[in-house]
Amino acid sequence: MSDDSQSQNVDPFKNFIAGGVGGVCLVIIGHPPDTIKVRLQTMPHPKKGEKPIYDGAIDCVKKTVKKEGFLSLYRGVGSMFVGVTPTSALSFFGNSIGKKIQTPSRDDGDYSIPQLFLAGSIAGITNTIVLTPVERVKCLLQAQEAAKLNKNVSSTKYNGSFDCAKQLYKKGGIQNLYRGAGITVVRGIPTWGVYFSTYDTLKRLLRPDGFTFTTEKLSTWRTILAGGTAGLLSWLVAMPADVLKSRLQSAPSDKYPNGARDVFRELRKKEGLGSLYRGTTAILIRAFPANAACFLGYEVAMKALNRLY
């Protein structure tokens, strides 16, 4: 990769803008299976002799659509659209900063896999600023709809994303909105490290013409394959911490005073460690197309920005 091309592709401002575009693409494709994932992760553990509310991801989809309609799969999407642009933008921004503060170790000007992992890990820190409150609201709304579906509540507490955020702030201030920030960082550092290092590494492996590869020559199918695979691998890393985060963020504010540690103790005692991978099917179904769309949107936006200046 030429020095000029490399400099363009680690430009923090361009990455911020292109990352926001990619994030919008991700939400459009990925929110429905994310709703299913959260419902599976937060459904109550069945008592002895009882059947679980959902017998897996497909059963959850069928019951949700039948009782609530297809648009219920986009419940909580308002907060995601409001938050996804800065969240995704900060992720790509953080990754570019991580690259910028390092010197490529390869003779051809590209970064080593450890360097790419470190750069991606920085993204897992920078995006927490926006990601934590966005996911807090999303999880509460999705859990509320699941409770209504299963007749565990008789009334609606939150009337949409903004009402939810307002009530959370009124009850517990900014700290209440940022409930789960610690476990979000714990999840984010290795997850985003795997995410970006996998994508950049696959771009090199899939290069069409040897070491003269540049992102301008990256075909659509190569972007889809690299981006989708990056999403799959990163979510396999993220799942245990994501289950703890979803349980914590969807619970009442006075529950789990010690945060994710209390969630882990309860989950291990009542459901076993295998429950840390509950919702894996739904998230893996989502991961490939959603993240392929994200990186495709990012690459298209980056090419347009590079042509502009």
Secondary structure, 3 states (H helix, E strand, C coil): CCHHHHHHHCCHHHHHHHHHHHHHHHHHHHHHHHHHHHHHHHCCCCCCCCCCCCCCHHHHHHHHHHHHCHHHHHCCHHHHHHHHHHHHHHHHHHHHHHHHCCCCCCCCCCCCHHHHHHHHHHHHHHCHHHHHHHHHHHHHHHHHHHHHHCCCCCCCCCCCHHHHHHHHHHHHHHHHHCCCHHHHHHHHHHHHHHHHHHHHHHHHHCCCCHHHCCHHHCCHHHHHHHHHHHHHHHHHHHHHHHHHHHHHHHCCCCCCCCCHHHHHHHHHHHCCHHHHHCCHHHHHHHHHHHHHHHHHHHHHHHHHHHHHC
